[in-house]
Amino acid sequence: RLDFVQQQKLQFERWDVVLDKPGKVTITGTSQNWTPDLTNLMTRQLLDPAAIFWHKEDSDTMDWNEADAL
């Protein structure tokens, strides 16, 4: 895994998700594709979804499914 934060001065957000009641939250994000030799052709790509969080009525814990999880 490359550390693009130092190389390209990118910033990433970290969120804490809490569901007090049963329900579902879907988070989508935007990613910018970058290649050194094609800088002028940079495009944006929608990640659908980045993560899904849910809390079932009969459960005390929140579950999640990350799109990039192994």
PDB file of N, CA, C, O and CB in Angstrom:
ATOM      1  N   ARG A   1       0.854  -1.179   0.000  1.00  0.00           N
ATOM      2  CA  ARG A   1       0.000   0.000   0.000  1.00  0.00           C
ATOM      3  C   ARG A   1       0.895   1.236   0.000  1.00  0.00           C
ATOM      4  O   ARG A   1       1.826   1.342   0.798  1.00  0.00           O
ATOM      5  CB  ARG A   1      -0.969   0.001   1.230  1.00  0.00           C
ATOM      6  N   LEU A   2       0.608   2.146  -0.884  1.00  0.00           N
ATOM      7  CA  LEU A   2       1.388   3.378  -0.988  1.00  0.00           C
ATOM      8  C   LEU A   2       0.833   4.447  -0.064  1.00  0.00           C
ATOM      9  O   LEU A   2      -0.374   4.516   0.169  1.00  0.00           O
ATOM     10  CB  LEU A   2       1.403   3.885  -2.431  1.00  0.00           C
ATOM     11  N   ASP A   3       1.708   5.267   0.452  1.00  0.00           N
ATOM     12  CA  ASP A   3       1.291   6.362   1.317  1.00  0.00           C
ATOM     13  C   ASP A   3       1.155   7.635   0.485  1.00  0.00           C
ATOM     14  O   ASP A   3       2.099   8.420   0.387  1.00  0.00           O
ATOM     15  CB  ASP A   3       2.301   6.566   2.482  1.00  0.00           C
ATOM     16  N   PHE A   4      -0.009   7.836  -0.109  1.00  0.00           N
ATOM     17  CA  PHE A   4      -0.240   9.003  -0.946  1.00  0.00           C
ATOM     18  C   PHE A   4      -0.404  10.276  -0.129  1.00  0.00           C
ATOM     19  O   PHE A   4      -0.317  11.374  -0.680  1.00  0.00           O
ATOM     20  CB  PHE A   4      -1.458   8.788  -1.804  1.00  0.00           C
ATOM     21  N   VAL A   5      -0.640  10.152   1.171  1.00  0.00           N
ATOM     22  CA  VAL A   5      -0.816  11.338   2.005  1.00  0.00           C
ATOM     23  C   VAL A   5       0.450  12.182   1.966  1.00  0.00           C
ATOM     24  O   VAL A   5       0.382  13.399   1.799  1.00  0.00           O
ATOM     25  CB  VAL A   5      -1.163  10.944   3.462  1.00  0.00           C
ATOM     26  N   GLN A   6       1.611  11.537   2.118  1.00  0.00           N
ATOM     27  CA  GLN A   6       2.867  12.278   2.106  1.00  0.00           C
ATOM     28  C   GLN A   6       3.265  12.680   0.693  1.00  0.00           C
ATOM     29  O   GLN A   6       3.786  13.777   0.490  1.00  0.00           O
ATOM     30  CB  GLN A   6       3.972  11.450   2.741  1.00  0.00           C
ATOM     31  N   GLN A   7       3.031  11.818  -0.280  1.00  0.00           N
ATOM     32  CA  GLN A   7       3.459  12.094  -1.644  1.00  0.00           C
ATOM     33  C   GLN A   7       2.620  13.176  -2.311  1.00  0.00           C
ATOM     34  O   GLN A   7       3.164  14.021  -3.022  1.00  0.00           O
ATOM     35  CB  GLN A   7       3.403  10.833  -2.463  1.00  0.00           C
ATOM     36  N   GLN A   8       1.339  13.168  -2.102  1.00  0.00           N
ATOM     37  CA  GLN A   8       0.455  14.086  -2.820  1.00  0.00           C
ATOM     38  C   GLN A   8      -0.289  15.059  -1.911  1.00  0.00           C
ATOM     39  O   GLN A   8      -1.151  15.802  -2.380  1.00  0.00           O
ATOM     40  CB  GLN A   8      -0.538  13.303  -3.616  1.00  0.00           C
ATOM     41  N   LYS A   9       0.030  15.065  -0.623  1.00  0.00           N
ATOM     42  CA  LYS A   9      -0.611  15.955   0.348  1.00  0.00           C
ATOM     43  C   LYS A   9      -2.126  15.772   0.369  1.00  0.00           C
ATOM     44  O   LYS A   9      -2.874  16.747   0.438  1.00  0.00           O
ATOM     45  CB  LYS A   9      -0.270  17.409   0.033  1.00  0.00           C
ATOM     46  N   LEU A  10      -2.567  14.534   0.309  1.00  0.00           N
ATOM     47  CA  LEU A  10      -3.997  14.235   0.372  1.00  0.00           C
ATOM     48  C   LEU A  10      -4.459  14.243   1.814  1.00  0.00           C
ATOM     49  O   LEU A  10      -3.662  14.024   2.726  1.00  0.00           O
ATOM     50  CB  LEU A  10      -4.308  12.878  -0.285  1.00  0.00           C
ATOM     51  N   GLN A  11      -5.740  14.493   2.024  1.00  0.00           N
ATOM     52  CA  GLN A  11      -6.314  14.455   3.357  1.00  0.00           C
ATOM     53  C   GLN A  11      -7.463  13.471   3.369  1.00  0.00           C
ATOM     54  O   GLN A  11      -8.267  13.427   2.438  1.00  0.00           O
ATOM     55  CB  GLN A  11      -6.784  15.855   3.804  1.00  0.00           C
ATOM     56  N   PHE A  12      -7.537  12.683   4.425  1.00  0.00           N
ATOM     57  CA  PHE A  12      -8.594  11.697   4.573  1.00  0.00           C
ATOM     58  C   PHE A  12      -9.387  12.010   5.832  1.00  0.00           C
ATOM     59  O   PHE A  12      -8.824  12.444   6.837  1.00  0.00           O
ATOM     60  CB  PHE A  12      -8.015  10.261   4.625  1.00  0.00           C
ATOM     61  N   GLU A  13     -10.690  11.789   5.774  1.00  0.00           N
ATOM     62  CA  GLU A  13     -11.559  12.019   6.920  1.00  0.00           C
ATOM     63  C   GLU A  13     -11.811  10.702   7.642  1.00  0.00           C
ATOM     64  O   GLU A  13     -11.880   9.645   7.013  1.00  0.00           O
ATOM     65  CB  GLU A  13     -12.893  12.663   6.480  1.00  0.00           C
ATOM     66  N   ARG A  14     -11.947  10.768   8.949  1.00  0.00           N
ATOM     67  CA  ARG A  14     -12.304   9.594   9.740  1.00  0.00           C
ATOM     68  C   ARG A  14     -13.568   9.942  10.504  1.00  0.00           C
ATOM     69  O   ARG A  14     -13.630  10.955  11.201  1.00  0.00           O
ATOM     70  CB  ARG A  14     -11.141   9.163  10.712  1.00  0.00           C
ATOM     71  N   TRP A  15     -14.573   9.091  10.366  1.00  0.00           N
ATOM     72  CA  TRP A  15     -15.851   9.323  11.022  1.00  0.00           C
ATOM     73  C   TRP A  15     -16.113   8.217  12.026  1.00  0.00           C
ATOM     74  O   TRP A  15     -15.726   7.068  11.813  1.00  0.00           O
ATOM     75  CB  TRP A  15     -16.995   9.405   9.993  1.00  0.00           C
ATOM     76  N   ASP A  16     -16.771   8.569  13.119  1.00  0.00           N
ATOM     77  CA  ASP A  16     -17.294   7.589  14.070  1.00  0.00           C
ATOM     78  C   ASP A  16     -18.799   7.542  13.857  1.00  0.00           C
ATOM     79  O   ASP A  16     -19.471   8.571  13.933  1.00  0.00           O
ATOM     80  CB  ASP A  16     -16.925   7.956  15.570  1.00  0.00           C
ATOM     81  N   VAL A  17     -19.330   6.359  13.593  1.00  0.00           N
ATOM     82  CA  VAL A  17     -20.758   6.195  13.317  1.00  0.00           C
ATOM     83  C   VAL A  17     -21.413   5.537  14.517  1.00  0.00           C
ATOM     84  O   VAL A  17     -20.949   4.501  14.992  1.00  0.00           O
ATOM     85  CB  VAL A  17     -20.995   5.354  12.026  1.00  0.00           C
ATOM     86  N   VAL A  18     -22.490   6.135  15.009  1.00  0.00           N
ATOM     87  CA  VAL A  18     -23.251   5.594  16.136  1.00  0.00           C
ATOM     88  C   VAL A  18     -24.720   5.581  15.746  1.00  0.00           C
ATOM     89  O   VAL A  18     -25.260   6.592  15.296  1.00  0.00           O
ATOM     90  CB  VAL A  18     -23.019   6.431  17.445  1.00  0.00           C
ATOM     91  N   LEU A  19     -25.363   4.433  15.919  1.00  0.00           N
ATOM     92  CA  LEU A  19     -26.807   4.325  15.685  1.00  0.00           C
ATOM     93  C   LEU A  19     -27.470   4.029  17.020  1.00  0.00           C
ATOM     94  O   LEU A  19     -27.321   2.934  17.563  1.00  0.00           O
ATOM     95  CB  LEU A  19     -27.144   3.210  14.622  1.00  0.00           C
ATOM     96  N   ASP A  20     -28.201   4.998  17.550  1.00  0.00           N
ATOM     97  CA  ASP A  20     -28.873   4.826  18.838  1.00  0.00           C
ATOM     98  C   ASP A  20     -30.117   3.959  18.729  1.00  0.00           C
ATOM     99  O   ASP A  20     -30.517   3.321  19.703  1.00  0.00           O
ATOM    100  CB  ASP A  20     -29.243   6.173  19.413  1.00  0.00           C
ATOM    101  N   LYS A  21     -30.733   3.931  17.550  1.00  0.00           N
ATOM    102  CA  LYS A  21     -31.951   3.156  17.324  1.00  0.00           C
ATOM    103  C   LYS A  21     -31.722   2.200  16.164  1.00  0.00           C
ATOM    104  O   LYS A  21     -30.788   2.389  15.385  1.00  0.00           O
ATOM    105  CB  LYS A  21     -33.166   4.086  17.042  1.00  0.00           C
ATOM    106  N   PRO A  22     -32.563   1.175  16.038  1.00  0.00           N
ATOM    107  CA  PRO A  22     -32.447   0.280  14.878  1.00  0.00           C
ATOM    108  C   PRO A  22     -32.565   1.073  13.578  1.00  0.00           C
ATOM    109  O   PRO A  22     -33.394   1.977  13.469  1.00  0.00           O
ATOM    110  CB  PRO A  22     -33.532  -0.825  14.930  1.00  0.00           C
ATOM    111  N   GLY A  23     -31.744   0.736  12.610  1.00  0.00           N
ATOM    112  CA  GLY A  23     -31.779   1.434  11.330  1.00  0.00           C
ATOM    113  C   GLY A  23     -30.558   1.103  10.503  1.00  0.00           C
ATOM    114  O   GLY A  23     -29.782   0.212  10.848  1.00  0.00           O
ATOM    115  N   LYS A  24     -30.394   1.821   9.416  1.00  0.00           N
ATOM    116  CA  LYS A  24     -29.309   1.558   8.480  1.00  0.00           C
ATOM    117  C   LYS A  24     -28.778   2.879   7.926  1.00  0.00           C
ATOM    118  O   LYS A  24     -29.552   3.789   7.626  1.00  0.00           O
ATOM    119  CB  LYS A  24     -29.787   0.634   7.331  1.00  0.00           C
ATOM    120  N   VAL A  25     -27.459   2.980   7.793  1.00  0.00           N
ATOM    121  CA  VAL A  25     -26.805   4.149   7.214  1.00  0.00           C
ATOM    122  C   VAL A  25     -25.898   3.666   6.092  1.00  0.00           C
ATOM    123  O   VAL A  25     -25.110   2.741   6.287  1.00  0.00           O
ATOM    124  CB  VAL A  25     -25.997   4.951   8.294  1.00  0.00           C
ATOM    125  N   THR A  26     -26.002   4.284   4.921  1.00  0.00           N
ATOM    126  CA  THR A  26     -25.122   3.968   3.801  1.00  0.00           C
ATOM    127  C   THR A  26     -24.289   5.200   3.489  1.00  0.00           C
ATOM    128  O   THR A  26     -24.829   6.288   3.290  1.00  0.00           O
ATOM    129  CB  THR A  26     -25.936   3.507   2.548  1.00  0.00           C
ATOM    130  N   ILE A  27     -22.979   5.031   3.446  1.00  0.00           N
ATOM    131  CA  ILE A  27     -22.071   6.141   3.173  1.00  0.00           C
ATOM    132  C   ILE A  27     -21.445   5.940   1.800  1.00  0.00           C
ATOM    133  O   ILE A  27     -20.875   4.886   1.517  1.00  0.00           O
ATOM    134  CB  ILE A  27     -20.973   6.252   4.272  1.00  0.00           C
ATOM    135  N   THR A  28     -21.553   6.946   0.957  1.00  0.00           N
ATOM    136  CA  THR A  28     -20.885   6.918  -0.346  1.00  0.00           C
ATOM    137  C   THR A  28     -19.855   8.037  -0.378  1.00  0.00           C
ATOM    138  O   THR A  28     -19.998   9.040   0.321  1.00  0.00           O
ATOM    139  CB  THR A  28     -21.912   7.065  -1.523  1.00  0.00           C
ATOM    140  N   GLY A  29     -18.847   7.869  -1.170  1.00  0.00           N
ATOM    141  CA  GLY A  29     -17.791   8.870  -1.242  1.00  0.00           C
ATOM    142  C   GLY A  29     -17.320   9.066  -2.666  1.00  0.00           C
ATOM    143  O   GLY A  29     -17.716   8.339  -3.577  1.00  0.00           O
ATOM    144  N   THR A  30     -16.476  10.052  -2.839  1.00  0.00           N
ATOM    145  CA  THR A  30     -15.905  10.318  -4.149  1.00  0.00           C
ATOM    146  C   THR A  30     -14.400  10.137  -4.076  1.00  0.00           C
ATOM    147  O   THR A  30     -13.756  10.604  -3.136  1.00  0.00           O
ATOM    148  CB  THR A  30     -16.268  11.739  -4.640  1.00  0.00           C
ATOM    149  N   SER A  31     -13.850   9.471  -5.051  1.00  0.00           N
ATOM    150  CA  SER A  31     -12.416   9.228  -5.110  1.00  0.00           C
ATOM    151  C   SER A  31     -11.870   9.839  -6.392  1.00  0.00           C
ATOM    152  O   SER A  31     -12.500   9.755  -7.447  1.00  0.00           O
ATOM    153  CB  SER A  31     -12.099   7.706  -5.038  1.00  0.00           C
ATOM    154  N   GLN A  32     -10.715  10.445  -6.297  1.00  0.00           N
ATOM    155  CA  GLN A  32     -10.106  11.010  -7.490  1.00  0.00           C
ATOM    156  C   GLN A  32      -8.991  10.083  -7.951  1.00  0.00           C
ATOM    157  O   GLN A  32      -8.032   9.839  -7.218  1.00  0.00           O
ATOM    158  CB  GLN A  32      -9.566  12.443  -7.221  1.00  0.00           C
ATOM    159  N   ASN A  33      -9.120   9.572  -9.159  1.00  0.00           N
ATOM    160  CA  ASN A  33      -8.092   8.702  -9.725  1.00  0.00           C
ATOM    161  C   ASN A  33      -6.935   9.555 -10.212  1.00  0.00           C
ATOM    162  O   ASN A  33      -7.142  10.573 -10.872  1.00  0.00           O
ATOM    163  CB  ASN A  33      -8.661   7.835 -10.880  1.00  0.00           C
ATOM    164  N   TRP A  34      -5.715   9.142  -9.887  1.00  0.00           N
ATOM    165  CA  TRP A  34      -4.551   9.916 -10.275  1.00  0.00           C
ATOM    166  C   TRP A  34      -3.460   8.993 -10.774  1.00  0.00           C
ATOM    167  O   TRP A  34      -3.160   7.985 -10.134  1.00  0.00           O
ATOM    168  CB  TRP A  34      -4.046  10.764  -9.108  1.00  0.00           C
ATOM    169  N   THR A  35      -2.870   9.319 -11.894  1.00  0.00           N
ATOM    170  CA  THR A  35      -1.703   8.593 -12.400  1.00  0.00           C
ATOM    171  C   THR A  35      -0.661   9.626 -12.794  1.00  0.00           C
ATOM    172  O   THR A  35      -1.005  10.643 -13.397  1.00  0.00           O
ATOM    173  CB  THR A  35      -2.076   7.662 -13.618  1.00  0.00           C
ATOM    174  N   PRO A  36       0.602   9.390 -12.469  1.00  0.00           N
ATOM    175  CA  PRO A  36       1.647  10.401 -12.706  1.00  0.00           C
ATOM    176  C   PRO A  36       1.744  10.862 -14.159  1.00  0.00           C
ATOM    177  O   PRO A  36       1.992  12.041 -14.410  1.00  0.00           O
ATOM    178  CB  PRO A  36       2.981   9.854 -12.278  1.00  0.00           C
ATOM    179  N   ASP A  37       1.556   9.967 -15.110  1.00  0.00           N
ATOM    180  CA  ASP A  37       1.738  10.338 -16.508  1.00  0.00           C
ATOM    181  C   ASP A  37       0.468  10.875 -17.163  1.00  0.00           C
ATOM    182  O   ASP A  37       0.504  11.314 -18.313  1.00  0.00           O
ATOM    183  CB  ASP A  37       2.232   9.154 -17.279  1.00  0.00           C
ATOM    184  N   LEU A  38      -0.650  10.844 -16.445  1.00  0.00           N
ATOM    185  CA  LEU A  38      -1.917  11.299 -17.022  1.00  0.00           C
ATOM    186  C   LEU A  38      -2.587  12.362 -16.153  1.00  0.00           C
ATOM    187  O   LEU A  38      -3.813  12.408 -16.051  1.00  0.00           O
ATOM    188  CB  LEU A  38      -2.862  10.115 -17.212  1.00  0.00           C
ATOM    189  N   THR A  39      -1.780  13.210 -15.535  1.00  0.00           N
ATOM    190  CA  THR A  39      -2.317  14.205 -14.610  1.00  0.00           C
ATOM    191  C   THR A  39      -3.416  15.050 -15.253  1.00  0.00           C
ATOM    192  O   THR A  39      -4.404  15.381 -14.598  1.00  0.00           O
ATOM    193  CB  THR A  39      -1.199  15.108 -14.109  1.00  0.00           C
ATOM    194  N   ASN A  40      -3.255  15.400 -16.524  1.00  0.00           N
ATOM    195  CA  ASN A  40      -4.258  16.238 -17.180  1.00  0.00           C
ATOM    196  C   ASN A  40      -5.549  15.482 -17.476  1.00  0.00           C
ATOM    197  O   ASN A  40      -6.539  16.097 -17.871  1.00  0.00           O
ATOM    198  CB  ASN A  40      -3.696  16.803 -18.464  1.00  0.00           C
ATOM    199  N   LEU A  41      -5.559  14.166 -17.296  1.00  0.00           N
ATOM    200  CA  LEU A  41      -6.759  13.368 -17.565  1.00  0.00           C
ATOM    201  C   LEU A  41      -7.404  12.849 -16.280  1.00  0.00           C
ATOM    202  O   LEU A  41      -8.133  11.858 -16.301  1.00  0.00           O
ATOM    203  CB  LEU A  41      -6.411  12.195 -18.475  1.00  0.00           C
ATOM    204  N   MET A  42      -7.134  13.519 -15.170  1.00  0.00           N
ATOM    205  CA  MET A  42      -7.679  13.059 -13.892  1.00  0.00           C
ATOM    206  C   MET A  42      -9.201  13.043 -13.944  1.00  0.00           C
ATOM    207  O   MET A  42      -9.823  13.967 -14.467  1.00  0.00           O
ATOM    208  CB  MET A  42      -7.193  13.956 -12.734  1.00  0.00           C
ATOM    209  N   THR A  43      -9.788  11.995 -13.401  1.00  0.00           N
ATOM    210  CA  THR A  43     -11.242  11.862 -13.383  1.00  0.00           C
ATOM    211  C   THR A  43     -11.712  11.562 -11.971  1.00  0.00           C
ATOM    212  O   THR A  43     -10.933  11.131 -11.121  1.00  0.00           O
ATOM    213  CB  THR A  43     -11.707  10.757 -14.355  1.00  0.00           C
ATOM    214  N   ARG A  44     -12.980  11.792 -11.736  1.00  0.00           N
ATOM    215  CA  ARG A  44     -13.565  11.482 -10.431  1.00  0.00           C
ATOM    216  C   ARG A  44     -14.470  10.277 -10.568  1.00  0.00           C
ATOM    217  O   ARG A  44     -15.152  10.104 -11.578  1.00  0.00           O
ATOM    218  CB  ARG A  44     -14.349  12.694  -9.863  1.00  0.00           C
ATOM    219  N   GLN A  45     -14.469   9.456  -9.553  1.00  0.00           N
ATOM    220  CA  GLN A  45     -15.217   8.209  -9.588  1.00  0.00           C
ATOM    221  C   GLN A  45     -16.041   8.085  -8.310  1.00  0.00           C
ATOM    222  O   GLN A  45     -15.526   8.305  -7.213  1.00  0.00           O
ATOM    223  CB  GLN A  45     -14.265   6.992  -9.755  1.00  0.00           C
ATOM    224  N   LEU A  46     -17.299   7.738  -8.445  1.00  0.00           N
ATOM    225  CA  LEU A  46     -18.159   7.547  -7.283  1.00  0.00           C
ATOM    226  C   LEU A  46     -17.971   6.140  -6.745  1.00  0.00           C
ATOM    227  O   LEU A  46     -18.064   5.164  -7.489  1.00  0.00           O
ATOM    228  CB  LEU A  46     -19.643   7.802  -7.640  1.00  0.00           C
ATOM    229  N   LEU A  47     -17.709   6.042  -5.467  1.00  0.00           N
ATOM    230  CA  LEU A  47     -17.588   4.747  -4.805  1.00  0.00           C
ATOM    231  C   LEU A  47     -18.954   4.413  -4.231  1.00  0.00           C
ATOM    232  O   LEU A  47     -19.469   5.174  -3.413  1.00  0.00           O
ATOM    233  CB  LEU A  47     -16.476   4.759  -3.683  1.00  0.00           C
ATOM    234  N   ASP A  48     -19.549   3.320  -4.625  1.00  0.00           N
ATOM    235  CA  ASP A  48     -20.934   3.036  -4.259  1.00  0.00           C
ATOM    236  C   ASP A  48     -21.094   1.642  -3.707  1.00  0.00           C
ATOM    237  O   ASP A  48     -20.962   0.685  -4.470  1.00  0.00           O
ATOM    238  CB  ASP A  48     -21.839   3.217  -5.450  1.00  0.00           C
ATOM    239  N   PRO A  49     -21.363   1.469  -2.462  1.00  0.00           N
ATOM    240  CA  PRO A  49     -21.180   2.412  -1.356  1.00  0.00           C
ATOM    241  C   PRO A  49     -19.800   2.226  -0.741  1.00  0.00           C
ATOM    242  O   PRO A  49     -19.161   1.193  -0.940  1.00  0.00           O
ATOM    243  CB  PRO A  49     -22.280   2.224  -0.282  1.00  0.00           C
ATOM    244  N   ALA A  50     -19.348   3.211  -0.006  1.00  0.00           N
ATOM    245  CA  ALA A  50     -18.075   3.078   0.700  1.00  0.00           C
ATOM    246  C   ALA A  50     -18.244   2.189   1.927  1.00  0.00           C
ATOM    247  O   ALA A  50     -17.345   1.416   2.260  1.00  0.00           O
ATOM    248  CB  ALA A  50     -17.531   4.463   1.110  1.00  0.00           C
ATOM    249  N   ALA A  51     -19.371   2.290   2.591  1.00  0.00           N
ATOM    250  CA  ALA A  51     -19.629   1.461   3.772  1.00  0.00           C
ATOM    251  C   ALA A  51     -21.120   1.462   4.084  1.00  0.00           C
ATOM    252  O   ALA A  51     -21.837   2.412   3.771  1.00  0.00           O
ATOM    253  CB  ALA A  51     -18.817   1.968   4.994  1.00  0.00           C
ATOM    254  N   ILE A  52     -21.568   0.380   4.705  1.00  0.00           N
ATOM    255  CA  ILE A  52     -22.953   0.272   5.163  1.00  0.00           C
ATOM    256  C   ILE A  52     -22.910  -0.107   6.639  1.00  0.00           C
ATOM    257  O   ILE A  52     -22.213  -1.047   7.019  1.00  0.00           O
ATOM    258  CB  ILE A  52     -23.771  -0.786   4.317  1.00  0.00           C
ATOM    259  N   PHE A  53     -23.648   0.616   7.466  1.00  0.00           N
ATOM    260  CA  PHE A  53     -23.752   0.332   8.896  1.00  0.00           C
ATOM    261  C   PHE A  53     -25.205   0.054   9.218  1.00  0.00           C
ATOM    262  O   PHE A  53     -26.095   0.721   8.691  1.00  0.00           O
ATOM    263  CB  PHE A  53     -23.203   1.513   9.758  1.00  0.00           C
ATOM    264  N   TRP A  54     -25.458  -0.930  10.083  1.00  0.00           N
ATOM    265  CA  TRP A  54     -26.831  -1.196  10.478  1.00  0.00           C
ATOM    266  C   TRP A  54     -26.891  -1.692  11.912  1.00  0.00           C
ATOM    267  O   TRP A  54     -25.942  -2.273  12.440  1.00  0.00           O
ATOM    268  CB  TRP A  54     -27.469  -2.213   9.540  1.00  0.00           C
ATOM    269  N   HIS A  55     -28.045  -1.439  12.525  1.00  0.00           N
ATOM    270  CA  HIS A  55     -28.311  -1.843  13.902  1.00  0.00           C
ATOM    271  C   HIS A  55     -29.668  -2.524  13.902  1.00  0.00           C
ATOM    272  O   HIS A  55     -30.695  -1.887  13.669  1.00  0.00           O
ATOM    273  CB  HIS A  55     -28.276  -0.615  14.897  1.00  0.00           C
ATOM    274  N   LYS A  56     -29.663  -3.829  14.167  1.00  0.00           N
ATOM    275  CA  LYS A  56     -30.917  -4.588  14.181  1.00  0.00           C
ATOM    276  C   LYS A  56     -31.628  -4.396  15.512  1.00  0.00           C
ATOM    277  O   LYS A  56     -31.001  -4.166  16.546  1.00  0.00           O
ATOM    278  CB  LYS A  56     -30.655  -6.088  13.924  1.00  0.00           C
ATOM    279  N   GLU A  57     -32.932  -4.494  15.462  1.00  0.00           N
ATOM    280  CA  GLU A  57     -33.746  -4.269  16.655  1.00  0.00           C
ATOM    281  C   GLU A  57     -33.430  -5.261  17.773  1.00  0.00           C
ATOM    282  O   GLU A  57     -33.486  -4.899  18.948  1.00  0.00           O
ATOM    283  CB  GLU A  57     -35.215  -4.355  16.299  1.00  0.00           C
ATOM    284  N   ASP A  58     -33.100  -6.503  17.427  1.00  0.00           N
ATOM    285  CA  ASP A  58     -32.842  -7.533  18.439  1.00  0.00           C
ATOM    286  C   ASP A  58     -31.361  -7.660  18.798  1.00  0.00           C
ATOM    287  O   ASP A  58     -30.963  -8.664  19.389  1.00  0.00           O
ATOM    288  CB  ASP A  58     -33.357  -8.869  17.951  1.00  0.00           C
ATOM    289  N   SER A  59     -30.538  -6.669  18.455  1.00  0.00           N
ATOM    290  CA  SER A  59     -29.100  -6.736  18.705  1.00  0.00           C
ATOM    291  C   SER A  59     -28.635  -5.529  19.505  1.00  0.00           C
ATOM    292  O   SER A  59     -29.164  -4.428  19.350  1.00  0.00           O
ATOM    293  CB  SER A  59     -28.327  -6.825  17.384  1.00  0.00           C
ATOM    294  N   ASP A  60     -27.641  -5.744  20.362  1.00  0.00           N
ATOM    295  CA  ASP A  60     -27.068  -4.646  21.136  1.00  0.00           C
ATOM    296  C   ASP A  60     -25.885  -3.991  20.423  1.00  0.00           C
ATOM    297  O   ASP A  60     -25.422  -2.926  20.833  1.00  0.00           O
ATOM    298  CB  ASP A  60     -26.630  -5.148  22.499  1.00  0.00           C
ATOM    299  N   THR A  61     -25.399  -4.625  19.362  1.00  0.00           N
ATOM    300  CA  THR A  61     -24.229  -4.104  18.662  1.00  0.00           C
ATOM    301  C   THR A  61     -24.581  -3.627  17.259  1.00  0.00           C
ATOM    302  O   THR A  61     -25.602  -4.015  16.689  1.00  0.00           O
ATOM    303  CB  THR A  61     -23.142  -5.165  18.593  1.00  0.00           C
ATOM    304  N   MET A  62     -23.727  -2.793  16.725  1.00  0.00           N
ATOM    305  CA  MET A  62     -23.890  -2.310  15.358  1.00  0.00           C
ATOM    306  C   MET A  62     -23.014  -3.157  14.441  1.00  0.00           C
ATOM    307  O   MET A  62     -21.885  -3.490  14.801  1.00  0.00           O
ATOM    308  CB  MET A  62     -23.523  -0.793  15.244  1.00  0.00           C
ATOM    309  N   ASP A  63     -23.516  -3.506  13.271  1.00  0.00           N
ATOM    310  CA  ASP A  63     -22.757  -4.263  12.282  1.00  0.00           C
ATOM    311  C   ASP A  63     -22.411  -3.357  11.113  1.00  0.00           C
ATOM    312  O   ASP A  63     -23.035  -2.314  10.920  1.00  0.00           O
ATOM    313  CB  ASP A  63     -23.551  -5.501  11.798  1.00  0.00           C
ATOM    314  N   TRP A  64     -21.402  -3.763  10.325  1.00  0.00           N
ATOM    315  CA  TRP A  64     -21.018  -2.969   9.163  1.00  0.00           C
ATOM    316  C   TRP A  64     -20.400  -3.846   8.096  1.00  0.00           C
ATOM    317  O   TRP A  64     -19.942  -4.958   8.356  1.00  0.00           O
ATOM    318  CB  TRP A  64     -20.045  -1.863   9.561  1.00  0.00           C
ATOM    319  N   ASN A  65     -20.402  -3.308   6.880  1.00  0.00           N
ATOM    320  CA  ASN A  65     -19.814  -3.980   5.736  1.00  0.00           C
ATOM    321  C   ASN A  65     -19.058  -2.934   4.935  1.00  0.00           C
ATOM    322  O   ASN A  65     -19.672  -2.091   4.280  1.00  0.00           O
ATOM    323  CB  ASN A  65     -20.900  -4.699   4.866  1.00  0.00           C
ATOM    324  N   GLU A  66     -17.739  -2.979   4.980  1.00  0.00           N
ATOM    325  CA  GLU A  66     -16.930  -2.027   4.230  1.00  0.00           C
ATOM    326  C   GLU A  66     -16.698  -2.553   2.826  1.00  0.00           C
ATOM    327  O   GLU A  66     -16.425  -3.740   2.643  1.00  0.00           O
ATOM    328  CB  GLU A  66     -15.587  -1.762   4.939  1.00  0.00           C
ATOM    329  N   ALA A  67     -16.803  -1.694   1.848  1.00  0.00           N
ATOM    330  CA  ALA A  67     -16.651  -2.106   0.456  1.00  0.00           C
ATOM    331  C   ALA A  67     -15.261  -2.647   0.162  1.00  0.00           C
ATOM    332  O   ALA A  67     -15.112  -3.525  -0.689  1.00  0.00           O
ATOM    333  CB  ALA A  67     -16.948  -0.944  -0.461  1.00  0.00           C
ATOM    334  N   ASP A  68     -14.239  -2.143   0.849  1.00  0.00           N
ATOM    335  CA  ASP A  68     -12.887  -2.598   0.554  1.00  0.00           C
ATOM    336  C   ASP A  68     -12.364  -3.616   1.563  1.00  0.00           C
ATOM    337  O   ASP A  68     -11.165  -3.894   1.585  1.00  0.00           O
ATOM    338  CB  ASP A  68     -11.958  -1.420   0.504  1.00  0.00           C
ATOM    339  N   ALA A  69     -13.239  -4.179   2.399  1.00  0.00           N
ATOM    340  CA  ALA A  69     -12.812  -5.177   3.380  1.00  0.00           C
ATOM    341  C   ALA A  69     -12.371  -6.453   2.678  1.00  0.00           C
ATOM    342  O   ALA A  69     -12.914  -6.827   1.639  1.00  0.00           O
ATOM    343  CB  ALA A  69     -13.944  -5.482   4.377  1.00  0.00           C
ATOM    344  N   LEU A  70     -11.393  -7.104   3.253  1.00  0.00           N
ATOM    345  CA  LEU A  70     -10.893  -8.354   2.671  1.00  0.00           C
ATOM    346  C   LEU A  70     -11.792  -9.514   3.017  1.00  0.00           C
ATOM    347  O   LEU A  70     -11.524 -10.644   2.610  1.00  0.00           O
ATOM    348  CB  LEU A  70      -9.478  -8.641   3.146  1.00  0.00           C
TER     349      LEU A  70
END
